[in-house]
């Protein structure tokens, strides 16, 4: 009996698919359902969530700072410095105008003057001025009850230093007077006694009540900043601060006007602060 042999041949079958289908086939996963023997189901893996690209930061521009120029007052002070001319006498206003400009410049730079100060304290032992009644001195203070006193007190100040302020300590009670002032003055030593003294500082105590301590500084007549009058008064104030005991004598005057019987004014101490 003849035996017939069959040779198995392999038939190649090529699947035609798109690139997207090929990727899907590669990512297929098969899951066998419990208790189910009839086939398979498949679920494709989800595509990965793309990582968001952070936004490009916007470059920050540094603010532009414009340097502030000199103030109008400083410009005016600089312009007011005199120009020296051969044969012309260099007067005090040359130095004082330059000093005022330098002080203003230092102040605008935040430097200012830091010269040490010294305070001189005086007992208010006033002398009578003219025909007006004098202050009553008792227990080293000066009082005036129901009168309008006018007294003056000589003060010794260090030559070459600068006056900073005048401080008055005292008390007031009863009806307020019309005027209550304490002044620091200077007068030429060579002039006749009829020459009016120059008022350097005025401390107005008219509106004070009870115990008080009030200070005042050398301030010339007020004027708009940058005006010609302002330059003159600033230079004058600088000159008046300088203590010159060779050419001037210094004293304090205390005056009350418009007092009534119920008015009581008292001065406990007078202080003058100076600096180098």
Secondary structure, DSSP 8 states (H G I E B T S, - for coil): ------------------HHHHHHHHTEEEE--TT--S--EEEE---------------------------HHHHHHHHTS----TT----HHHHHHHHHHHHHHHHHTT------EEEEEE----EE-TTS---EEETTEEEEESS--EEEEE----TT-EEEEEEEEEEEESS--SEEEEEEEEEESSS-TTS--EEEEEEE-TT--EEEEEEEE-------TTSHHHHHHHHHHHHHHB--TTTEEEEEEEEEES--TT-EEEEEEEEEEEE-
